[in-house]
Each structure stands twice: as C-alpha cells, then as structure tokens.
C-alpha cells in the first residue's frame, strides 16, 4: 500500500534530503490512488478533468512512498498531529480505515479531510484516533458552488455533513475549508463564515492558487489586502466581536469597513490571525504561496507590530 507525503513532511521525516524555509509541525499525508478524483473541482490538480500533475495538491508536490516506511519514520518528525488528505474514489473509506489502523499505535492525533461519509463511518474514524474532520466546502458562494465544484456532493450535502461531524465529534471539530478568490463576493464569504460558526464549526481559510492543468489555471489569486480583510472579519466573527451586519460593504459586495476604527481593531486583533488557522498543531508552510512572497497564512505569528501595519494598509 502506498501513501502520498507532502514534500516538506517527507523532508522532516528524512525520506527526502533537502532544505526547508519552515518546518511543518503537522505531518501532511494524502491517500494514494492510481487515477483522478471522482469530483471535478475547477481549482484542483486531482480533479477528474484536470491535466495537472497527479503528484500535486495546491502548489505542493506529494511524492508517494510505501506506507510501512512512512509509519516507521513518522515518530522521528516530532509532529503534533497527522493530517490525512483524501481523494474521492470507490475504495476510499476502506483505505482510510486501513491507514488509521496503522497510525493508531503511534498515539498521534489525526485529522481527516474527506468528502461526505455517513455517521457510522465518522464513528469508526473517531474510534481510531481521529479528532478533527476537514470539510471541503471550498466555495463560499452557493451561487458559484455547482459551477466550480462539479461535485457528487451538493452545497446542502456539505452543510449536512458538517452537522454530522459536529454531532459525532463535538463543537469546533468540523473544520470548514473556505477558499478566498474563486469569484465570490466578500459578503458571500462572510455569510458563509458566519453560518459555519453559528452551527458550531470552525473555518480554515485558504487563498486560491492557480495551478497549471486545472480549469482555473489562468484565473488570478486574491490580493493580499483582500485576504487580510477577510482574515480580520473571520476573527471578529469567530470571537463574537462582530456580526456580518456590523460590516460595511459597497454595491459590489466588497468589504470596505468593519464598523470599528483602526485603534480599537489594533487593540483586539492578535497577530496570530495572520498565521495558518486549522487543527491544533497545523502550520501548513507555503501551501498557497511562493516562498519569496509575503504569505497569505504565515507558518507562525508575524508579531504584534505587523497588526497595525496591516490595518493601516487595508482601511
């Protein structure tokens, strides 16, 4: 049996010899399938209609290794958790359960990002050490969801699955993945973020990354300023400091104000909101960005001085 390992994780485990700018604190792994995903997400290299390299997910390369070698080397990485990404194919659930059985003796917490499965399967995952589930909603706009996702699972299916995850694992254990920059408005983004938190889920933000060979290979990624505004809005909603109706939008649905002045925002916004927001121990280095550019999500807190500088540039 094989499994894919993100390039940085493979370096940290000693499977590849190379240098890193930032070490991953989570082991990022992905199910191995000799073929493409059953879904056809316009941004994904794994999509059934994609012509991209199957070794890629976002901008990261995921080489394949024998699973026994990976399990043997995992403890050497000192990882806080294992994050198992999945591709949708007929034997997916049985493959995930087999992998979880191999991981469980290691005693490392496990997150699984997966397309909707039933509650019985979620219970099986939980019994094997899984404590968080990633929900790949991805598209924040119900209007655009069918066009961009071309998925076996509808917009409503994804929200039902989110509810199932919360019921089985508890509040805050469903991580709804939201990609900024797929054509949605800021108003749609913020509405989706609010919906997730209001039902007991959390949100993990990603920036759209154009990948050659995908349907969206020629689309533009979001500006850093827009992404920073959404990160601020996300934090205010998550912490109950503001609701969507408190924000100011223009006629195109773009976020133009938070209803709070810069000084007050600077006093409540911690620098950690500009770092990766995912499961405990997740820092996802350079998943959406190139190393020489300022990252959308820093692998660690950028420091308090950064907050005021950002706020002054986006307001």
Residue pairs with C-beta under 8 A, 6 or more apart in sequence:
1 32
1 66
1 67
1 95
1 98
1 99
2 32
2 64
2 65
2 66
2 67
3 29
3 30
3 31
3 32
3 64
3 65
3 67
3 70
3 99
4 29
4 30
4 31
4 32
4 55
4 62
4 63
4 64
4 65
5 13
5 15
5 27
5 28
5 29
5 30
5 62
5 63
5 64
5 65
5 70
6 24
6 28
6 29
6 30
6 57
6 60
6 61
6 62
7 16
7 18
7 60
7 61
7 62
7 63
8 20
8 22
8 23
8 24
8 28
8 60
8 285
8 286
9 24
9 26
9 27
9 28
9 29
9 77
9 79
10 16
10 63
10 65
11 17
11 18
11 19
11 20
12 20
12 23
12 24
12 27
12 77
12 79
13 27
13 70
13 73
13 74
13 76
13 77
14 73
14 76
15 65
15 69
15 70
15 73
16 63
20 285
21 285
21 286
21 291
22 283
22 285
22 286
22 299
22 300
23 285
24 79
24 283
24 284
24 285
25 79
25 80
25 281
25 282
25 283
26 79
26 80
26 81
26 82
26 83
26 111
26 278
26 279
26 281
26 282
26 283
26 284
27 74
27 77
27 79
27 81
27 82
27 83
27 108
28 60
28 83
28 85
28 284
29 70
29 82
29 83
29 84
29 85
29 99
30 57
30 62
30 84
30 85
30 86
30 87
31 84
31 85
31 86
31 87
31 92
31 95
31 96
31 99
32 64
33 87
33 89
33 92
35 89
36 46
36 47
36 48
36 50
36 54
36 87
37 44
37 46
37 47
37 48
37 87
37 88
37 89
38 48
38 88
38 89
38 152
39 47
39 48
39 88
39 115
39 149
39 150
39 151
39 152
39 153
40 47
40 48
40 49
40 50
40 149
40 150
40 151
41 47
41 138
41 148
41 149
41 150
41 151
42 147
42 148
42 149
42 150
42 182
42 214
42 215
42 216
43 138
43 148
43 179
43 182
43 208
43 209
43 210
43 211
43 214
43 215
43 216
44 50
44 57
44 211
44 214
45 52
45 53
45 54
45 56
45 57
45 58
45 211
45 213
45 214
46 52
46 54
46 56
46 57
46 87
47 150
47 214
47 215
49 150
49 215
50 213
50 214
50 215
51 213
51 214
52 211
52 212
52 213
52 214
53 61
53 213
55 61
55 62
55 63
55 64
56 62
56 211
57 85
58 206
58 209
58 211
58 287
58 288
59 209
59 211
59 286
59 287
59 288
59 289
59 290
60 286
60 287
67 99
67 102
71 102
71 103
71 106
74 82
74 103
74 106
74 108
75 106
79 108
79 281
80 108
80 109
80 280
80 281
80 282
81 108
81 109
81 110
81 111
81 279
81 280
81 281
81 282
82 103
82 106
82 108
82 109
82 110
82 111
83 110
83 111
83 113
83 134
83 278
83 279
83 282
84 96
84 99
84 100
84 110
84 111
84 112
84 113
85 113
85 134
86 92
86 96
86 112
86 113
86 114
86 115
88 115
88 152
92 114
92 115
93 117
93 121
96 112
96 114
96 125
97 124
97 125
97 128
100 110
100 112
100 125
100 128
100 129
100 130
101 128
103 110
103 128
103 129
104 128
104 129
107 129
108 129
109 129
109 131
109 132
109 280
109 281
110 128
110 129
110 130
110 131
111 130
111 131
111 132
111 133
111 134
111 175
111 278
111 279
111 282
112 125
112 130
112 132
112 133
112 134
113 133
113 134
113 135
113 136
113 175
113 177
114 133
114 134
114 136
115 136
115 151
115 152
115 153
116 153
116 157
116 158
116 160
116 161
116 164
117 161
118 164
119 164
119 167
119 168
122 133
122 164
122 165
122 168
122 169
123 168
125 133
126 168
126 169
130 169
131 169
131 173
132 169
132 173
132 174
132 175
132 279
133 165
133 169
133 173
133 174
133 175
134 175
134 177
134 204
134 279
135 158
135 161
135 162
135 165
135 174
135 175
135 176
135 177
135 201
136 158
136 177
137 155
137 158
137 159
137 162
137 176
137 177
137 178
137 192
138 148
138 149
138 177
138 178
138 179
138 182
138 206
139 145
139 148
139 149
139 179
139 182
139 184
140 178
140 179
140 180
140 182
140 184
140 188
140 189
140 191
140 192
140 193
141 182
141 183
141 184
141 185
141 188
141 189
141 192
142 155
142 188
143 184
143 188
144 182
144 183
144 184
145 154
145 155
146 154
146 155
148 182
148 183
148 216
153 161
159 195
159 199
162 174
162 176
162 196
162 199
162 201
163 199
165 173
165 174
165 201
166 173
166 174
166 199
166 200
166 201
171 200
172 200
172 201
172 202
174 196
174 200
174 201
174 202
175 201
175 202
175 203
175 204
175 278
175 279
176 192
176 196
176 201
176 202
176 203
176 204
177 203
177 204
177 206
178 189
178 192
178 193
178 196
178 203
178 204
178 205
178 206
179 206
179 207
179 208
180 189
180 205
180 206
180 207
180 208
180 222
180 226
180 227
180 230
181 207
181 208
181 219
181 220
181 221
181 222
181 226
181 227
182 208
182 216
185 249
185 252
185 253
185 254
186 226
186 229
186 230
186 233
186 249
186 253
186 254
186 255
187 244
187 249
187 253
187 254
187 255
188 253
189 230
189 233
190 230
190 233
190 237
190 244
190 247
190 255
191 244
193 203
193 233
193 234
193 237
193 238
194 237
194 243
194 244
196 202
196 203
197 203
197 237
197 238
202 238
202 277
203 234
203 238
203 277
204 277
204 278
205 227
205 230
205 231
205 234
205 277
205 297
206 287
206 288
206 296
206 297
207 221
207 222
207 227
207 288
207 289
207 296
207 297
208 216
208 219
208 221
208 222
208 288
209 221
209 288
209 289
210 216
210 217
210 218
210 219
210 220
210 221
211 217
221 288
222 296
224 294
224 296
225 313
225 314
227 296
228 274
228 310
228 313
228 314
229 255
229 314
230 255
231 273
231 274
232 258
232 265
232 269
232 273
232 311
232 314
233 242
233 247
233 255
233 258
234 273
234 277
235 241
235 269
235 270
235 273
236 242
236 246
236 258
236 260
237 243
237 244
241 268
242 258
242 259
242 260
246 258
246 259
247 255
247 257
247 258
247 259
248 255
248 256
248 257
248 258
248 259
249 255
249 256
250 256
257 315
258 265
258 315
262 308
262 311
262 312
262 315
265 311
265 315
266 307
266 308
266 311
269 307
269 311
270 301
270 304
270 307
271 301
271 302
271 303
271 304
271 306
271 307
272 301
274 297
274 298
274 301
274 302
274 306
274 307
274 310
275 283
275 297
275 298
275 299
275 300
275 301
275 302
276 282
276 283
276 284
276 287
276 297
276 298
276 299
277 297
278 284
283 299
283 300
284 297
284 299
285 299
286 295
286 299
287 297
288 295
288 296
288 297
289 295
289 296
289 297
